[in-house]
Amino acid sequence: MKVNFKKELETASRGMIMIHDPHRLIKLIVRMIVNKFELKHAAMLLFEPESDAYVLSVSRGHKSARVPQEITRLNSESPLIRLFRQKQFKDLTLERNAIVTDDLNQMIWRETIVQHTQGAKELLHKVDAQMQVLRASACVPSYYQKKLMAILLLGRKQTGEPFDQEELDFFSALASDAAMAIRNAQLFERLKKEAERNRRQFIQMIIVLSSAIEAKDSYTHGHTERVTSYALAIARQMVSNGSAKFPENFFENLYISSLLHDIGKIGVPEAILNKAGELNKEEYEIMKQHPAKGVEIVKPLNLPVECLQGIMSHHESFDGSGYPEGLKGDQIPIFAAIIAVADAFDAMTSTRPYRQSMNPHRAMEELETNSGIQFHPAVIQAMRQLYAGGKILDRF
């Protein structure tokens, strides 16, 4: 059966970001792998921070082929864990993005590996034995910010054919997206509990969640924090110059909305986020989905409607040419209109994969030129006053 790897990865990634229960998420991944690749079984070991161990979370496939139930956890000294966690051994898996039982015998006797890494031969022997006990034909690591989050255990195919490199690359990409999704699902669980106990701690967890996109998109480091700072300054200036009056909870909600405005990019493939050139039409359409995805992602947090509006509508344009809904003028929520200006200014003055940063004076000219076209005039007025007063130039 021919598998469209790109399509399957995009479908899986879209599904993963909408699930906030880690166990359900892993079940979805494992079931998909077993069915699509016709494996005898598959399973996943998930990291449990409290015990520094990897726990068997889900096992699917034929009952006779599943990972034995009595094998529930591997500690940090387990051969398989050492192979994927310890720096001196991780290079052994780079060639295929996985460890495959069919390769182990050759690897054990390969002189370059044995000489390069002291203890590699002994460790690989132990890994081979452990994989046999786990009934795994291949093991694929899943990392989040260089930390081993999980291990995907793959049984043999029903046909008995070995895994080819294209399949292993797919499993590796899937494992990478899964690590991000699992981490976010864990954060959501914590967020909901913290929200019930303490609003202040809830805000701190929002900050952690907002940083998740920066872990995926290396070029947006600091972007969220700066956009939030600019947005709050603009809103305060609008109150100061008399162009707006905001209720008491406005600034807290704007703070949350600004922090989370790009959270939907978690569902955008890294290849698109970090592309060195301009996006093609298909890629741009995928990128344009991130506001709506962001709203779906944060729905379980029961945020105020204003926060959702800021996330959904921060790419709308004053003349109606924006997305995703083509809102126009005062149809655009003021939360979104403020974030749009803050976001555009930071984007223009930051280096991106496809261009160098723009001089802040030139960026302000662009904002002014597009006042009443792309941006809300009252928001631009406040931004102009802030810039003229030197209140947003600290980073330059």
C-alpha positions in Angstrom: 0.0 0.0 0.0 1.4 3.4 -1.1 1.3 6.0 1.7 1.2 9.7 0.9 3.6 10.7 3.6 3.2 14.5 3.3 -0.6 14.2 3.4 -0.6 11.8 6.4 1.8 14.0 8.3 -0.3 17.1 7.7 -3.5 15.3 8.7 -1.9 13.8 11.8 -0.5 17.2 12.8 -3.9 18.9 12.4 -5.5 16.3 14.5 -2.9 16.3 17.3 -3.1 20.0 18.1 -6.8 19.7 18.8 -6.5 17.0 21.4 -5.6 18.1 24.9 -5.6 14.7 26.7 -2.1 13.2 26.4 -3.3 9.6 26.7 -6.0 10.1 24.0 -3.4 11.8 21.8 -0.9 8.9 22.0 -3.7 6.5 21.3 -4.6 8.4 18.1 -1.0 8.3 16.9 -0.4 4.6 17.7 -3.7 3.5 16.1 -3.0 5.5 12.9 0.5 3.9 12.6 -0.8 0.4 13.1 -3.6 0.8 10.5 -1.8 2.9 7.9 1.4 0.8 7.8 -0.2 -2.6 8.6 2.0 -3.3 11.6 1.6 -6.3 13.9 1.7 -3.8 16.8 2.9 -0.4 17.9 3.3 1.3 21.3 4.6 4.4 22.9 6.7 5.0 26.0 6.0 8.4 27.6 8.4 10.3 29.9 7.1 10.6 33.5 9.1 13.5 35.1 8.2 12.5 38.7 10.0 9.2 38.5 12.4 10.0 35.6 11.2 6.9 33.8 9.5 6.1 30.5 6.1 4.5 31.0 4.3 2.2 28.5 1.3 4.5 27.7 -0.5 2.8 24.8 0.0 -0.5 22.9 -2.1 -1.4 19.9 -2.2 -4.3 17.4 -2.7 -8.0 17.6 -2.9 -9.2 21.2 -0.2 -11.8 20.6 2.2 -9.2 19.3 1.6 -6.3 21.7 4.3 -5.2 24.2 3.9 -7.4 27.3 1.8 -5.7 30.0 4.3 -6.5 32.7 6.9 -4.3 31.0 5.5 -0.9 32.0 8.5 1.4 32.5 12.2 1.9 31.6 14.4 3.9 33.9 17.2 6.3 32.9 19.8 3.5 33.1 17.8 1.3 30.6 19.9 0.6 27.5 17.3 2.0 25.1 17.0 5.2 27.2 20.7 5.6 27.4 21.0 5.3 23.6 18.6 8.1 23.0 19.4 10.3 26.0 23.2 10.2 26.4 25.1 12.5 24.1 27.9 10.1 23.4 25.4 7.5 22.0 22.8 9.7 20.3 24.9 9.9 17.1 24.4 6.2 16.5 20.7 6.8 15.5 21.2 9.9 13.4 21.8 8.0 10.1 18.3 6.5 10.0 16.5 8.8 12.6 15.7 5.5 14.5 17.3 2.3 15.8 16.3 -0.7 13.7 16.8 -4.3 14.8 17.8 -5.4 11.2 20.7 -2.9 11.4 22.0 -3.7 14.9 24.2 -6.6 14.0 26.0 -4.6 11.3 26.3 -1.6 13.7 27.8 -3.7 16.5 30.6 -4.9 14.2 31.1 -1.6 12.4 34.6 -0.5 13.4 34.0 3.2 13.0 31.1 3.1 15.5 32.9 0.9 18.0 36.0 3.1 17.9 34.1 6.4 17.9 32.0 5.7 21.0 33.5 3.8 23.9 31.0 1.3 25.3 28.9 1.4 22.1 29.3 -2.2 21.2 28.2 -3.4 24.7 25.3 -1.0 24.7 24.0 -2.0 21.3 24.1 -5.7 22.4 21.9 -4.7 25.3 19.6 -2.6 23.1 19.2 -5.5 20.8 18.1 -7.8 23.7 15.7 -5.1 25.0 14.1 -4.5 21.7 13.5 -8.3 21.3 11.7 -8.3 24.7 9.7 -5.2 23.6 9.0 -7.0 20.3 10.1 -3.8 18.5 11.4 -3.9 15.0 12.3 -0.2 15.2 12.4 2.5 17.9 11.9 6.2 17.0 12.8 8.9 19.6 10.5 11.9 20.2 12.3 15.0 21.4 11.1 18.3 22.7 13.8 21.0 23.0 16.4 18.2 23.0 14.7 16.4 25.8 13.5 12.8 25.1 9.8 13.0 25.6 8.7 9.6 24.3 9.8 6.6 22.3 7.7 5.1 19.5 8.0 1.3 19.4 7.2 -0.2 16.0 6.5 -3.9 15.5 7.1 -5.7 12.3 4.9 -5.2 9.2 2.3 -7.8 8.5 4.1 -8.5 5.2 7.4 -9.1 6.9 9.1 -6.4 4.8 11.6 -4.1 6.5 11.0 -0.4 7.0 12.5 1.7 4.3 14.2 5.1 4.9 11.2 7.1 3.7 9.0 5.4 6.3 11.5 6.0 9.0 11.8 9.7 8.1 8.0 9.9 8.3 8.0 8.3 11.7 10.7 10.7 12.8 8.8 13.8 11.6 5.6 12.4 13.2 7.5 11.8 16.5 8.8 15.4 16.4 5.3 16.8 16.0 4.0 14.4 18.6 6.5 15.7 21.1 5.2 19.2 20.7 1.6 18.1 20.8 2.2 15.9 23.9 4.0 18.8 25.6 1.1 21.1 24.8 -1.5 18.6 26.0 0.4 18.3 29.3 0.5 22.0 29.6 -3.3 22.3 29.0 -4.0 19.8 31.7 -1.8 21.8 34.1 -3.4 25.1 32.9 -6.9 24.0 33.6 -6.0 22.9 37.2 -4.1 26.1 37.9 -7.0 28.2 36.5 -9.3 26.7 39.1 -6.9 27.5 41.9 -5.2 30.7 41.1 -5.6 33.3 38.4 -2.1 34.6 38.7 -0.5 31.2 38.2 -2.9 30.8 35.3 -1.3 33.9 33.6 2.2 32.5 34.2 1.2 29.2 32.5 -0.2 31.3 29.6 3.3 32.7 29.2 4.7 29.1 29.1 2.1 28.1 26.5 2.8 31.1 24.3 6.5 30.2 24.3 5.7 26.8 22.7 5.5 28.3 19.2 9.0 29.9 19.7 10.4 26.4 20.3 9.1 25.3 16.9 9.8 28.5 15.0 13.4 29.6 15.8 12.9 32.9 14.0 10.2 34.2 16.3 12.3 34.2 19.5 11.1 37.1 21.6 8.4 38.0 19.1 5.4 37.2 21.3 6.9 39.1 24.3 7.5 42.2 22.1 4.1 42.1 20.5 2.5 41.9 23.9 4.6 44.9 25.2 3.8 47.0 22.1 0.0 46.1 22.3 -0.3 47.1 25.9 1.6 50.4 25.3 -0.7 51.2 22.4 -3.8 50.6 24.4 -2.6 52.8 27.3 -1.8 55.5 24.8 -5.3 55.3 23.3 -6.7 55.9 26.8 -4.2 58.7 27.4 -5.0 60.6 24.1 -8.8 60.2 24.7 -9.4 58.1 21.6 -10.7 55.1 23.6 -12.1 54.1 27.0 -11.5 50.5 28.1 -13.1 48.5 30.9 -11.1 47.4 33.9 -10.4 43.9 32.6 -9.4 45.1 29.1 -5.6 45.1 29.7 -5.5 41.7 31.3 -7.4 40.2 28.4 -5.3 42.1 25.9 -2.2 40.7 27.6 -3.5 37.1 27.3 -4.7 37.6 23.7 -1.3 39.1 22.7 0.6 36.3 24.3 -1.5 33.7 22.4 -2.1 35.5 19.1 0.2 33.1 17.2 -0.5 29.9 19.1 -2.2 28.4 16.0 1.2 28.2 14.3 1.9 25.1 16.4 -0.3 23.4 13.8 1.8 24.8 10.8 4.6 22.5 9.5 8.1 23.6 10.5 9.1 23.5 6.9 6.6 26.3 6.2 7.4 28.3 9.3 11.2 28.3 8.7 11.1 28.5 4.9 14.0 30.6 3.7 12.1 32.0 0.7 8.6 33.3 0.0 5.7 30.9 0.6 3.9 29.5 -2.4 0.1 29.7 -2.8 -0.5 26.3 -1.1 1.9 27.1 1.8 0.3 30.5 2.3 -3.1 29.0 2.5 -1.9 26.7 5.2 -0.3 29.6 7.1 -3.6 31.6 6.9 -5.3 28.9 8.9 -3.3 29.7 12.1 -5.8 32.2 13.6 -8.7 29.8 13.5 -6.5 27.0 14.6 -5.3 29.1 17.5 -8.9 29.7 18.7 -9.6 25.9 18.5 -6.5 25.2 20.5 -7.4 27.6 23.4 -11.1 26.8 23.6 -10.7 24.4 26.5 -9.3 27.2 28.6 -12.6 29.1 28.5 -11.0 32.4 27.9 -13.0 35.6 27.6 -14.5 36.2 24.1 -12.3 39.3 23.7 -9.2 37.1 23.9 -10.6 34.8 21.3 -11.4 37.8 19.0 -7.8 39.0 19.3 -6.4 35.6 18.3 -8.9 35.1 15.4 -8.9 38.5 13.9 -5.4 39.9 14.2 -4.8 39.5 10.4 -8.0 41.3 9.4 -7.5 44.5 7.5 -9.3 47.8 7.9 -10.4 47.8 4.3 -11.7 44.3 4.4 -8.9 42.6 2.5 -7.6 40.5 5.5 -8.3 37.0 6.7 -9.8 34.7 7.9 -13.2 36.4 7.7 -12.7 39.6 5.7 -13.9 41.9 8.4 -13.9 45.6 7.7 -13.6 48.8 9.7 -15.2 48.7 13.1 -16.3 45.1 12.5 -12.7 44.2 13.5 -12.6 43.9 17.4 -10.3 46.5 18.9 -8.2 43.8 20.6 -7.4 42.4 17.1 -6.8 45.9 15.6 -4.2 46.7 18.3 -2.4 43.4 18.0 -2.3 43.7 14.2 -0.3 47.0 14.5 2.0 45.6 17.2 2.5 42.4 15.3 3.2 44.2 12.0 5.7 46.6 13.5 7.7 43.7 15.2 7.6 41.6 12.0 9.0 44.4 9.9 11.8 45.3 12.4 12.8 41.6 12.9 15.0 39.4 10.7 13.0 36.6 9.1 14.1 33.6 7.1 13.1 35.4 3.8 14.4 38.9 4.5 16.5 41.2 6.7 14.9 43.5 9.3 13.6 46.9 8.4 14.8 50.2 10.0 12.2 51.2 12.6 11.7 54.6 11.0 10.9 52.9 7.7 8.6 50.5 9.5 6.7 53.4 11.0 6.3 54.9 7.5 4.8 51.7 6.3 2.3 51.7 9.2 1.4 55.3 8.4 1.0 54.6 4.7 -1.4 51.8 5.5 -3.5 53.7 8.1 -7.1 53.3 7.1 -6.2 50.6 4.6 -4.7 47.7 6.5 -4.7 49.3 10.0 -7.2 51.1 12.3 -6.4 54.8 12.2 -6.9 55.3 15.9 -4.4 52.6 16.7 -1.9 54.0 14.2 -2.3 57.4 15.8 -1.4 55.9 19.2 1.6 54.1 17.8 2.8 57.3 16.1 2.6 59.1 19.4 4.5 56.3 21.2 7.2 56.3 18.6 7.6 60.0 18.5 8.0 60.0 22.3 10.7 57.4 22.0 8.7 54.9 24.1 9.1 51.8 21.9 12.7 52.2 20.8 14.4 50.3 23.7 15.2 47.3 21.6 16.9 49.2 18.8 
